[in-house]
Amino acid sequence: MPVPHDRQTVIERRLHKDDVHETLLAAITAGALPAGSRLRDADLESWLGVSRTPIRAALVRLEHTGLVETLPQRWTRVAVARPATVPALVVALCALWRDLVAEGQGVLAPHAEHDARRAFARCATTLDAYRADVSHDADRCRALVDDVFACVALLRGGGVPEVVRGTLDDLESRLRHQAALLGRRLDAELVRTAIGEADVAVATAHAGRLRGALDELARRAAQSCPGPSPARGPWWRP
């Protein structure tokens, strides 16, 4: 497992499994622990400076989230690329994100417009770099996904109910990891359209338009889901 050589200092022995989970989650979503990396208890103990108990608890939690895979008695590893899961994750998250959109609140609050539009502009710039790169584009893909999720953080805003927050955290982490592994399979045009519509919605403080952008993102993502087309969901508008 390619863990860093310098011992992790942010986790002290007195801290609990949640701290270990957050550290491993951050390392996976940032690509510091690449897809397919073996996660051996002894390596993690040495890196994090904690006992095996909180490490195993954190790995079980990450497995439930879909970021870690195990074959009992054989190996534990960071989840590998599974592009077929991405459209379904997008559809599920759009259904949740659209319910966070409220007139004058969150990303549509007057004081939030500047930061939101800067995030959209930064994402558009990263998208241009991603589309122009004809070589190995793994780093640009991850940079684009990171900028997209910076926009998502603004979309979520504050005041999210705890039960919804937990679901969002898990689904978003899984989508962020899987989307970063898509490379050239990432639908750049779909991202461009969604970012553009969201930018206009924020600029005009139009909640309906922002919901419509999320509905369209869900509709187009669903079209690429494997198997039969899903039924038209209640959040998809004509």
Salt bridges, closest charged atoms under 4 A:
GLU12 OE1 - ARG14 NH1 1.99
ASP18 OD2 - HIS16 ND1 3.86
ASP18 OD1 - ARG61 NH1 3.16
ASP19 OD2 - HIS16 ND1 3.42
GLU22 OE2 - HIS21 ND1 3.32
ASP41 OD2 - ARG52 NE 3.52
ASP41 OD1 - ARG56 NH1 2.83
GLU45 OE2 - ARG52 NE 3.09
GLU69 OE1 - ARG77 NE 2.90
GLU69 OE2 - ARG82 NH2 2.72
ASP128 OD1 - ARG192 NH2 2.39
ASP133 OD2 - ARG140 NE 3.45
ASP137 OD2 - ARG184 NE 3.32
ASP146 OD1 - ARG176 NH2 3.04
ASP169 OD1 - ARG156 NH1 3.07
GLU172 OE1 - ARG156 NH1 2.68
GLU189 OE1 - ARG131 NH2 3.45
GLU197 OE1 - ARG209 NE 3.22
ASP199 OD1 - ARG117 NE 2.81
ASP215 OD1 - ARG98 NE 2.77
GLU216 OE2 - ARG219 NH2 2.59
